[in-house]
Amino acid sequence: MSRKDGSLIQRLPVISHLRKSVGLQRGMLVTGLIISALFLLTAALAPLISPYGFAQHFDTQQPPSSAHLWGTTSGGYDVLSRVVWGTQTAVLVIVVAVILSIFLGVALGLVSGYIGGWLDRILVVIADAIYAFPTLLLAIVMSIAISQGRSSMLGGIMAAAISITVVFIPQYFRVIRAETIRLKAEPFVESAMVVGASSVRIMARHIYKNATRTLPLIFTLNASEAILTLAGLGFLGFGIEPSSAAEWGYDLNKALSDTTAGIWWTGVFPGAAIVLTVLGLTLVGESMNDLNDPRLRGRRRAGKTAPTATAGPTANSTPENEVTV
């Protein structure tokens, strides 16, 4: 690997934050990265790890055994297979939802913040109106509106992803718009205007790179929220059908009736998958959020340089023969 490639890797958001972290902060970040990596690895290797298909039927409510390590559900599905395949569904929904929301939110935020005027006022009102709705309620409304797209696995995943996309667009819009308004008053942008650069060139070349530096942080925080929203949709019956794809929220909903009969395995494992995945992504996001705080970095530098400033026993003392004024 060349020195240039090494420097590029070190400048990646997660790597740079890992190098800056210390103590408990590093432990939280490393723990989150390990859990998130296991989540992604399970999703990538789901066809190899899962013993059965997510829609394969067996005897209902069978306890854990050698044939079914985590038992079977009331619908006759293998719990282990549903949990493993559910990671793949969660990753696909997160990727589609966040990419779509980033694309639309960044584009609208750049245009609104740079052009301003009546277009900015209209977009701000629409974004505030969407942002005022509870996340899950808005996702349910969108899921009902596009429910006809659930006839296949891709349709079900796309329907859930688009439902979540609408929830996240205002967040990216508001962040990028605020940064665009701030950057528009900077000298380098005003210089580009003076030399006659077009608005598209200024937004794409000068503002975009500086306004999107916080996107990796927002992405990690929104990824965990996307999983909770997807699980909430499935739990309430507005998510993906079991014949289209495995989804943890749906499995939790079907496990409610099992708890009174002492059947614990149908709800424990999907619930644990949701908790661990959200925990890992939240630890990464919150650690990056803390390390982005300049005051935290200042305290760390001060803590490193403090011992050298008081290294000698008389480092801060005034010599006897020196006259002070």
Secondary structure, DSSP 4 states (H G I P E B T S, - for coil): --HHHHHHHHTSHHHHHHHH--HHHHHHHHHHHHHHHHHHHHHHTHHHH-SS-TT---STTPPS-SSSTT-B-TTS-BHHHHHHHHHHHHHHHHHHHHHHHHHHHHHHHHHHHHH-HHHHHHHHHHHHHHHHS-HHHHHHHHHHHTGGG-SSHHHHHHHHHHHHHHHHHHHHHHHHHHHHHHHHTSHHHHHHHHTT--HHHIIIIIIHHHHTTTHHHHHHHHHHHHHHHHHHHHHTT-S--TTT---HHHHHHHHHHHHTTT--HHHHHHHHHHHHHHHHHHHHHHHHHHHT-HHHHHHHHHHHHHHHHT-STTTTSPPTTPPP-
